[in-house]
Amino acid sequence: MPDQDALIRAAIALLLSEKTGAAALSMKESIADLLATTGVAPTVDTLQDMLLEMAEVRGMMVVLDV
């Protein structure tokens, strides 16, 4: 679903911008925030993949604490 992916990517971008300067992001907290923010229910694996991909592009580290 392209519209759903766009919504998720926008939510991830917002989350990452809010966390700029953080030493690392918690995967567990980030996924919970994204699920609450978007209201969509993609698989957790999909959210994790998208979050890791977008964080890597921004040079951010995500702690895999799920």
N, C-alpha and C positions, 0 to 999 in steps of 0.2 A: 504494500500500500504506500504509494509515494507520498500522499498527504500525511499519513501517520509518521513516516520517516522524517519528513520535513518538520513536523511538530516536535518530534523527539530530538532532532538535531538542534533546533532552536532552543529547546529546554536545556540541552547539554551545553550549548554555547553560553547561555545565561549563567548556568551553574559554574562553569569554568571561569567566566569573567568575574563572578562574585568571589571566587577562590584565588584570584591572581595574587601571587606573593606567598601563598601557603607552601610549606615545605613538601607536603604530600596530601593527596586526597584519599579519604576512606572510600573504598568501593562500596561497602555496605551502606554507609550513610548517603552516598551519592545516588545509589540505586533507589533507596527509599525516597529520597527527595524527588527524583525523576518520576517515580510512579505516582507520587502525590501531586506533583505539578502538572503532569500531562493528562492524567486520568485515563490513559490508554494502557492496555495490558499486553505489550509485546513480551516475548520470552525474556527472562533475565539474561540469558546468554546474548541475545541481541543487544540489550542495553549495555551490557559489559563490553561487548565488542565495539560498539559505537563510542562509548565513553573512553575506552583505551585509545582508540584511533584518534579521536579529537584531542585528547589530552597530550598524546605524543606529538602531534603537529604543533602544539603550543609549548612543548618542552616541559610539560608538567608530569609529575610522577603520581601514579595511583597505587595505593597499598591494597593488595588483594586479600582483604580480610573477610570475605564472604563465607 
